[in-house]
Amino acid sequence: GQVPDFLSQLKNLTFLDLSFSNLTGSIPSSLSQLPNLNALHLDRNKLTGHIPKSFGEFHGSVPELYLSHNQLSGNIPTSLAKLDFNRIDFSRNKLESDASMIFGLNKTTQIVDLSRNLLEFNLSNVEFSKRC
């Protein structure tokens, strides 16, 4: 089945793990409206479509974001540049284009996995925090 829309109404939800749930369809952009979400695990499903642009505007803290092992395609939204993810895993999808917005001097990101995608960007142009 699909990721249920009612999940965005669970305002006290702090951890959502739907990995290995045989989910299909697209990721609801409404998940970014969960104000207390610390971790979102939608990895190892059959999700398709794009990563929602709204994922660059989480209403509360920025969650760990695990979207690996799906069939997500298109560009990584540039809106993600505004956020400082602790952990992000977009590996094993069909994502394209540039992912440099995930990195930056002011970011404290600890784990990034973008492997096995169709990404094309020059990592030597990315500035990393001295805290890395």
ZAMAR-865476 format. One record per residue: x, y, z of N, C-alpha, C in turn. Coordinates in pm, whole numbers, plus 50000, padded with zeros to 5 digits. Layout:
# residues N
+-------+-------+-------+-------+-------+-------+-------+-------+-------+
:    nx :    ny :    nz :   cax :   cay :   caz :    cx :    cy :    cz :
+-------+-------+-------+-------+-------+-------+-------+-------+-------+
:     X :     Y :     Z :     X :     Y :     Z :     X :     Y :     Z :
...
+-------+-------+-------+-------+-------+-------+-------+-------+-------+
# end
This chain:
# residues 132
+-------+-------+-------+-------+-------+-------+-------+-------+-------+
:    nx :    ny :    nz :   cax :   cay :   caz :    cx :    cy :    cz :
+-------+-------+-------+-------+-------+-------+-------+-------+-------+
: 50081 : 49881 : 50000 : 50000 : 50000 : 50000 : 50085 : 50125 : 50000 :
: 50020 : 50237 : 50011 : 50087 : 50366 : 50010 : 50112 : 50417 : 50152 :
: 50199 : 50517 : 50163 : 50224 : 50581 : 50292 : 50094 : 50651 : 50331 :
: 50035 : 50617 : 50445 : 49905 : 50674 : 50482 : 49912 : 50826 : 50506 :
: 49815 : 50898 : 50452 : 49808 : 51043 : 50468 : 49782 : 51085 : 50612 :
: 49712 : 51003 : 50688 : 49676 : 51041 : 50825 : 49798 : 51058 : 50915 :
: 49913 : 51005 : 50874 : 50033 : 51016 : 50958 : 50069 : 51162 : 50988 :
: 50039 : 51251 : 50895 : 50073 : 51392 : 50916 : 49989 : 51456 : 51026 :
: 49887 : 51388 : 51073 : 49802 : 51439 : 51181 : 49853 : 51398 : 51319 :
: 49953 : 51312 : 51323 : 50007 : 51262 : 51450 : 50114 : 51359 : 51500 :
: 50072 : 51471 : 51552 : 50161 : 51583 : 51586 : 50263 : 51550 : 51695 :
: 50242 : 51447 : 51774 : 50337 : 51410 : 51880 : 50434 : 51302 : 51835 :
: 50422 : 51257 : 51710 : 50508 : 51152 : 51658 : 50653 : 51199 : 51653 :
: 50744 : 51121 : 51713 : 50885 : 51158 : 51714 : 50971 : 51069 : 51625 :
: 50928 : 50946 : 51602 : 51007 : 50850 : 51525 : 50913 : 50771 : 51437 :
: 50937 : 50771 : 51307 : 50854 : 50697 : 51214 : 50942 : 50605 : 51132 :
: 50926 : 50475 : 51152 : 51003 : 50375 : 51079 : 50906 : 50285 : 51003 :
: 50899 : 50305 : 50873 : 50817 : 50223 : 50785 : 50904 : 50147 : 50685 :
: 51029 : 50124 : 50722 : 51119 : 50050 : 50633 : 51072 : 49905 : 50620 :
: 51104 : 49845 : 50507 : 51066 : 49706 : 50478 : 50915 : 49685 : 50487 :
: 50836 : 49782 : 50445 : 50690 : 49773 : 50457 : 50619 : 49753 : 50323 :
: 50696 : 49731 : 50217 : 50640 : 49708 : 50084 : 50551 : 49824 : 50038 :
: 50589 : 49945 : 50075 : 50512 : 50064 : 50039 : 50536 : 50102 : 49894 :
: 50432 : 50151 : 49829 : 50440 : 50195 : 49690 : 50388 : 50338 : 49679 :
: 50400 : 50395 : 49561 : 50350 : 50530 : 49539 : 50451 : 50635 : 49581 :
: 50405 : 50757 : 49592 : 50494 : 50868 : 49624 : 50496 : 50896 : 49774 :
: 50595 : 50974 : 49815 : 50608 : 51014 : 49955 : 50519 : 51136 : 49978 :
: 50428 : 51130 : 50075 : 50342 : 51246 : 50100 : 50422 : 51366 : 50152 :
: 50405 : 51480 : 50088 : 50476 : 51600 : 50132 : 50430 : 51644 : 50271 :
: 50313 : 51600 : 50312 : 50258 : 51638 : 50443 : 50341 : 51586 : 50560 :
: 50429 : 51489 : 50537 : 50512 : 51437 : 50646 : 50604 : 51546 : 50703 :
: 50634 : 51647 : 50623 : 50720 : 51756 : 50671 : 50648 : 51845 : 50773 :
: 50520 : 51824 : 50792 : 50442 : 51905 : 50886 : 50442 : 51848 : 51028 :
: 50511 : 51737 : 51048 : 50517 : 51676 : 51182 : 50618 : 51753 : 51267 :
: 50573 : 51829 : 51366 : 50662 : 51920 : 51438 : 50763 : 51854 : 51532 :
: 50739 : 51731 : 51572 : 50827 : 51665 : 51669 : 50906 : 51548 : 51610 :
: 50901 : 51533 : 51479 : 50965 : 51419 : 51414 : 51117 : 51430 : 51421 :
: 51182 : 51329 : 51478 : 51328 : 51324 : 51488 : 51390 : 51228 : 51388 :
: 51311 : 51133 : 51339 : 51365 : 51036 : 51244 : 51253 : 50988 : 51152 :
: 51285 : 50983 : 51023 : 51191 : 50934 : 50922 : 51262 : 50827 : 50841 :
: 51217 : 50704 : 50857 : 51275 : 50590 : 50787 : 51172 : 50532 : 50691 :
: 51192 : 50558 : 50564 : 51106 : 50503 : 50459 : 51188 : 50416 : 50365 :
: 51302 : 50371 : 50412 : 51394 : 50294 : 50329 : 51342 : 50152 : 50303 :
: 51395 : 50095 : 50196 : 51370 : 49956 : 50156 : 51221 : 49929 : 50131 :
: 51165 : 50014 : 50047 : 51028 : 49998 : 49999 : 51029 : 50004 : 49847 :
: 50916 : 50038 : 49789 : 50906 : 50052 : 49644 : 50848 : 50189 : 49610 :
: 50891 : 50289 : 49685 : 50841 : 50424 : 49666 : 50894 : 50484 : 49536 :
: 50810 : 50560 : 49467 : 50847 : 50619 : 49338 : 50823 : 50770 : 49343 :
: 50861 : 50835 : 49236 : 50841 : 50980 : 49227 : 50959 : 51055 : 49284 :
: 50935 : 51181 : 49318 : 51040 : 51271 : 49366 : 51041 : 51278 : 49518 :
: 51154 : 51323 : 49571 : 51159 : 51361 : 49713 : 51082 : 51493 : 49722 :
: 50984 : 51502 : 49811 : 50903 : 51624 : 49818 : 50985 : 51749 : 49848 :
: 50956 : 51858 : 49778 : 51024 : 51986 : 49803 : 51000 : 52032 : 49946 :
: 50886 : 51994 : 50002 : 50852 : 52035 : 50140 : 50949 : 51976 : 50242 :
: 51028 : 51876 : 50203 : 51125 : 51818 : 50295 : 51237 : 51917 : 50326 :
: 51240 : 52028 : 50259 : 51333 : 52136 : 50292 : 51274 : 52233 : 50392 :
: 51156 : 52202 : 50440 : 51085 : 52292 : 50532 : 51015 : 52215 : 50643 :
: 51087 : 52127 : 50710 : 51027 : 52054 : 50822 : 50983 : 52154 : 50929 :
: 50867 : 52134 : 50986 : 50808 : 52230 : 51080 : 50874 : 52227 : 51217 :
: 50939 : 52120 : 51251 : 51006 : 52111 : 51381 : 51154 : 52090 : 51361 :
: 51209 : 51999 : 51438 : 51351 : 51967 : 51423 : 51372 : 51896 : 51290 :
: 51493 : 51899 : 51243 : 51526 : 51832 : 51117 : 51552 : 51685 : 51148 :
: 51475 : 51596 : 51090 : 51490 : 51455 : 51124 : 51607 : 51388 : 51052 :
: 51645 : 51272 : 51106 : 51728 : 51182 : 51027 : 51638 : 51138 : 50912 :
: 51693 : 51131 : 50792 : 51611 : 51103 : 50675 : 51669 : 50985 : 50599 :
: 51599 : 50873 : 50604 : 51641 : 50750 : 50537 : 51540 : 50716 : 50428 :
: 51583 : 50732 : 50303 : 51497 : 50704 : 50188 : 51563 : 50604 : 50093 :
: 51661 : 50531 : 50139 : 51738 : 50442 : 50052 : 51657 : 50321 : 50004 :
: 51711 : 50256 : 49902 : 51654 : 50132 : 49849 : 51508 : 50148 : 49808 :
: 51479 : 50252 : 49732 : 51348 : 50273 : 49673 : 51366 : 50292 : 49524 :
: 51270 : 50352 : 49460 : 51278 : 50382 : 49317 : 51253 : 50531 : 49294 :
: 51303 : 50612 : 49387 : 51286 : 50757 : 49377 : 51369 : 50811 : 49262 :
: 51316 : 50911 : 49193 : 51385 : 50964 : 49075 : 51379 : 51117 : 49076 :
: 51444 : 51175 : 48978 : 51445 : 51321 : 48966 : 51557 : 51383 : 49046 :
: 51551 : 51513 : 49060 : 51654 : 51589 : 49131 : 51629 : 51589 : 49280 :
: 51737 : 51597 : 49356 : 51725 : 51620 : 49500 : 51681 : 51765 : 49515 :
: 51574 : 51793 : 49589 : 51523 : 51930 : 49597 : 51626 : 52028 : 49654 :
: 51641 : 52142 : 49589 : 51733 : 52244 : 49638 : 51688 : 52301 : 49772 :
: 51561 : 52281 : 49806 : 51510 : 52329 : 49936 : 51583 : 52262 : 50052 :
: 51647 : 52147 : 50028 : 51720 : 52078 : 50135 : 51843 : 52157 : 50178 :
: 51886 : 52254 : 50098 : 52003 : 52336 : 50133 : 51981 : 52414 : 50261 :
: 51856 : 52442 : 50294 : 51823 : 52522 : 50413 : 51840 : 52443 : 50542 :
: 51848 : 52312 : 50531 : 51846 : 52227 : 50651 : 51982 : 52168 : 50682 :
: 51997 : 52132 : 50807 : 52119 : 52068 : 50855 : 52081 : 51930 : 50909 :
: 52085 : 51832 : 50823 : 52050 : 51696 : 50862 : 52163 : 51634 : 50941 :
: 52130 : 51556 : 51042 : 52230 : 51480 : 51115 : 52272 : 51359 : 51032 :
: 52174 : 51288 : 50981 : 52201 : 51170 : 50899 : 52105 : 51170 : 50781 :
: 52159 : 51139 : 50664 : 52077 : 51137 : 50544 : 52124 : 51023 : 50455 :
: 52029 : 50939 : 50412 : 52062 : 50825 : 50327 : 51963 : 50819 : 50212 :
: 52013 : 50856 : 50094 : 51933 : 50851 : 49972 : 51986 : 50744 : 49877 :
: 52067 : 50653 : 49926 : 52135 : 50556 : 49840 : 52037 : 50461 : 49771 :
: 52085 : 50404 : 49661 : 52011 : 50302 : 49585 : 51874 : 50348 : 49539 :
: 51873 : 50463 : 49473 : 51755 : 50515 : 49406 : 51794 : 50550 : 49263 :
: 51719 : 50636 : 49200 : 51749 : 50681 : 49064 : 51756 : 50834 : 49062 :
: 51812 : 50889 : 49168 : 51820 : 51035 : 49180 : 51926 : 51090 : 49087 :
: 51901 : 51209 : 49032 : 51989 : 51270 : 48933 : 52036 : 51407 : 48979 :
: 52128 : 51461 : 48901 : 52170 : 51600 : 48913 : 52267 : 51623 : 49027 :
: 52252 : 51737 : 49092 : 52346 : 51787 : 49191 : 52298 : 51759 : 49332 :
: 52388 : 51717 : 49419 : 52354 : 51693 : 49560 : 52439 : 51779 : 49652 :
: 52509 : 51877 : 49597 : 52602 : 51955 : 49679 : 52533 : 52037 : 49787 :
: 52402 : 52063 : 49771 : 52331 : 52143 : 49872 : 52321 : 52074 : 50006 :
: 52347 : 51947 : 50011 : 52342 : 51872 : 50137 : 52463 : 51907 : 50224 :
: 52571 : 51951 : 50159 : 52695 : 51983 : 50229 : 52708 : 52134 : 50246 :
: 52801 : 52178 : 50330 : 52826 : 52321 : 50345 : 52903 : 52352 : 50472 :
: 52959 : 52472 : 50475 : 53043 : 52514 : 50588 : 52967 : 52516 : 50721 :
: 52841 : 52548 : 50719 : 52764 : 52560 : 50842 : 52688 : 52433 : 50879 :
: 52712 : 52327 : 50807 : 52639 : 52202 : 50831 : 52713 : 52115 : 50933 :
: 52636 : 52043 : 51012 : 52694 : 51950 : 51110 : 52659 : 51806 : 51075 :
: 52621 : 51783 : 50952 : 52582 : 51650 : 50906 : 52693 : 51550 : 50936 :
: 52653 : 51436 : 50992 : 52751 : 51334 : 51030 : 52757 : 51220 : 50930 :
: 52644 : 51179 : 50876 : 52641 : 51065 : 50784 : 52562 : 51102 : 50659 :
: 52625 : 51083 : 50543 : 52559 : 51105 : 50414 : 52590 : 50985 : 50327 :
: 52486 : 50921 : 50274 : 52504 : 50812 : 50178 : 52421 : 50842 : 50055 :
: 52489 : 50869 : 49945 : 52424 : 50899 : 49817 : 52460 : 50795 : 49712 :
: 52518 : 50685 : 49754 : 52570 : 50585 : 49661 : 52460 : 50521 : 49576 :
: 52502 : 50473 : 49462 : 52416 : 50401 : 49368 : 52295 : 50482 : 49323 :
: 52323 : 50602 : 49277 : 52225 : 50689 : 49214 : 52282 : 50734 : 49080 :
: 52220 : 50830 : 49018 : 52265 : 50883 : 48889 : 52315 : 51026 : 48905 :
: 52369 : 51056 : 49021 : 52411 : 51192 : 49053 : 52535 : 51233 : 48975 :
: 52541 : 51361 : 48939 : 52657 : 51417 : 48872 : 52686 : 51554 : 48933 :
: 52789 : 51560 : 49014 : 52834 : 51689 : 49066 : 52978 : 51676 : 49108 :
: 53046 : 51789 : 49115 : 53188 : 51793 : 49145 : 53206 : 51811 : 49295 :
: 53241 : 51705 : 49363 : 53257 : 51708 : 49508 : 53373 : 51798 : 49550 :
: 53468 : 51822 : 49460 : 53581 : 51908 : 49497 : 53538 : 52054 : 49513 :
: 53422 : 52091 : 49461 : 53371 : 52228 : 49476 : 53289 : 52247 : 49603 :
: 53266 : 52141 : 49676 : 53183 : 52147 : 49797 : 53269 : 52189 : 49915 :
: 53218 : 52283 : 49993 : 53289 : 52327 : 50113 : 53238 : 52249 : 50233 :
: 53331 : 52199 : 50313 : 53295 : 52119 : 50430 : 53325 : 52197 : 50557 :
: 53247 : 52171 : 50657 : 53267 : 52234 : 50787 : 53399 : 52187 : 50846 :
: 53462 : 52272 : 50923 : 53587 : 52235 : 50993 : 53559 : 52130 : 51100 :
: 53432 : 52116 : 51138 : 53394 : 52020 : 51241 : 53388 : 51877 : 51189 :
: 53402 : 51859 : 51058 : 53393 : 51724 : 50999 : 53513 : 51640 : 51035 :
+-------+-------+-------+-------+-------+-------+-------+-------+-------+
# end
